[in-house]
């Protein structure tokens, strides 16, 4: 089946990329930990078991450009992020690299998960599979595609529900549209049961 963007000169190609945290980017824990260490601590972590995937800014940029070059439109590219890192281990290493002793000279404080925050990152849902590409660090996600008409109807219904500003109704409808989504550490966990 041909992609509707194929053979159309100047057509926009919509391509999705999924990957973890980019070191040094806005929201990255590294600058936050650096600042906290420079201020004498404590270094704050939401949970002792939390893990995240990391890549550098140049690596992320290269992979995004590569995915854009190989894509025809409509693909979802997953980047191989290597092994996940325990955030508490990252904090301890950064404290040591700054010349301090973790939990003695610079304390590590567990502050609790934020609403919606997960312990583990999921780049794919449980039903997804990946296909390799010519680049060993880029895979294509094979998502189960629902019928467009059904999805379109569900989204129209969601828009109608949103007009009433009832968060439980809105989130319930969203969970019906995306059944794989489970609320983590939030008031909406009761809707998953």
N, C-alpha and C positions, 0 to 999 in steps of 0.2 A: 504494500500500500504506500503510495507516495505521500510525502508530507505536503500539506497545502502551501507551504512557503517555497517548495522546490520550484525551480524554473521561473521564478518571478523576480525579475531584475529589480534590485533595490529593496526587496522585501526584508523586513526586520525578522531576525532569527531570535526567538526566545529560548534561552538555555539556562538551566538552573545548576548551580554548584553547591555541594554540601561539604563542609569541613568544620573542624573544631576551632579552637582559639588561636589567634594570631598573636605571637609574642610582640609586645611593645605597642599594639594597637589600642585604640580607645576601649576601655573596659577590661583590658588585660590585667591579670593579677600582678604581673611583674612590676610595673611602675608603682602600683599600690604598695606592694611589699617593700620595695626600695624606699619609698617615702616613710613608711612605718618604721623601718629599721633605722633610717637617718634620724628620726625623731625619738629614738630610744625604745620603741615598741609601745604596746604589744603589737605583734603581727596577728591580724584577725583572720580566722578561717571559719567558714560556716559549719563544717562537719569534718570530723577526723577521717572519715572514709571516702570523702568526695574525690573523684578522679576526673581528669580532663585530658583531651588530646591537644597537642600544640604543634604549630609550625611557624616558621619565620615569615616575615613580610615578603622578602624576595621569593621564597618558595611558594607562598600563596599566590602572589602576582603571576608567577610563571605558570602555575597550574591553571589559573583562571584564563589566562591568555591562550594556553594550549587547548583547553576545553572549548573556548570560543572558536578557535581555528578549526577544530575537528567536528564541531557540531553542525547539524543540518537544521536544528530548531526542534524544540519539544523534548529534548533529552534532559535527564537529570544525571549529572556527573557526581560521583562520590570520589573523594580523594583519599588515598591511603595515608592515614595519619600516623602509622607506626603504633607503638605501644602507648597506652594511656599513662599519665603521671599522677601519682597521689599528690594532691595539693599540699598536704602537711609535709611530705618529703621535699617538695620544692621550697617551701618556707624554711625548713631546716637548712637546706643547702645554701640558700641565699643568705641566711644569718651567718653561717660559717664562712662563706666567701667574703662577707663584710668584716670578718675578724672577730666575731662574737660567738658565745656559746649559747646554743638554743636552750630555752627554758631556764637559763640561769641569768645571763646578761641581757638577753632579749626574750621576753615571754611570748608564748604562742597562746592565743585566747580563742576558744571555740565559741562562736556567737549564735549558732543555730541557722538552719536553712531558711532562706527567704521564701515567701509565698511563691509557689510554682517551680522552685529550684529543684533539680534532680541530682541524685548522687552520681549517676552515670549518664554520659551522653549517648544518644542513639542517633546515628546518621541514617539508619533505615528502619522501617517498621518490620514487624516479625514476618510478614508475608512477602517481603521484597527479596529479590535476588539481584546479583550483579553479573554483568558481562564484561570481559576484559576489553581494553582498547590497545592500540599500538604503544601507548605510554604505560609503563609498568606501575605508575602511581595513580592512574586515573581509571576508574571503572564506570560503566553506565548502569544505573539502577533500572531494574525491570519492575515497575510498579503495576499492581493490578488496576486496570482501567475500568471504571464503571461507565455505563452508558451516559453519554453527554446529556441526553434529554432528561434522564432521571436526576442527574446532578444539578442541572439547570433549574429544575422544578424545586429541588431541595433548597437551593440557594435563594430562589425567589421567596420561598416560605420563610427562610431565615431573615431576610430583609424585612418581611412583613412583621415577624415577631419582634425584631429589634425596635420597631416603632413604639412598642409598649414599655421599653426600658426595664423589663423583668429579667434580671441576670440569670436566674435559674432556668427560665424558659429558653433564653438565648444559648446558654452553655449546653443545655440538654439537646437542643437542635444541632449544635455544632458537633456534639459527641455522636449523634446519629449519622451525620454526614461523614465524620472521620472516626469510626468505631475503635480504631487502634489507639486513639489518644486517651491517656489516663492522666487525671489531675494528680499532681504531686505536691504535697505540703500546701494544700489550699482548701478553702471552704467548699470547693466543688467536688471534693473526693467522694462525698455522699452520693453524687449522681452516677458514680461508676459502679454502684452496687445493684 
